Amino acid sequence: MVVMFTLKRHGNKLLGPINRKLYASFAVKKHAFAIARREANKRGFGPGAGKLIQIVTDGDPDFATYATEYFPEAMHSLDVMHVIEKLWTAGECLFREAPTHCVSGSMRRRIDDTAARSTRSSPSYANAVTPSLLQAPAIRANANACSG
């Protein structure tokens, strides 16, 4: 499935979505990127147009490959909600028998705050938030606090 839209810059804010288009198919993944490239070209976002294109995917390695092939000039970001889902899965593995306060403590607040901010900020926020969530010292500190 491909969802395309344009955002209009208004000062330091991005407004939209404008001209939203949804395309869904049971065809191979590569087909969706070919359709997205065709639509981007129609909208004036062709190669060399100098316009910002951001592609947000769920982390599937094929999507990264096709994004690079069809949109070499684009910024590729991971969807924050998918990252958070993977972090929770990893946390459940690390803290399998951890006390309840570990699951609902500082890491939970940090993830919840990040998710809330990501839903009301610009699409490029996904690039900025992902590394901060994965900082090893914060994860180690949480593991040490909850290991007892």
JOKAWO-V795200 format. One record per backbone hydrogen bond with DSSP energy under -0.5 kcal/mol. NH is the residue of the N-H (numbers start at 0). CO is the residue of the C=O. Records with the same first field share a line. If there is no record, write none. Layout:
NH->CO ; CO
This chain:
1->22
3->1 ; 20
5->17
7->14
9->12
12->9
14->7 ; 12
17->5
20->3
22->1
30->27
31->27 ; 28
32->28
33->29
34->30
35->31
36->32
37->33
38->34
39->35
40->36
41->37
42->38
43->40
44->39
48->45
54->74
55->53
56->54 ; 76
62->59
63->59
64->60
65->61
66->62
67->63
68->64
69->65
70->66
73->70
74->52
75->73
76->54 ; 74
78->56
82->78
83->79
84->80
85->81
86->82
87->83
88->84
89->85
90->86
91->87
92->88
93->89
94->90
95->92
97->94
101->98
102->98
103->99
108->104
109->105
110->106
111->107
112->108
113->109
114->110
115->111
116->112
117->113
118->114
119->115 ; 116
120->117
124->121
125->122
126->123
127->123
128->124
129->125
130->126
131->127
132->128
133->129
134->131
138->134
139->135
140->136
141->137
142->138
143->139
144->140
145->141
146->142 ; 143
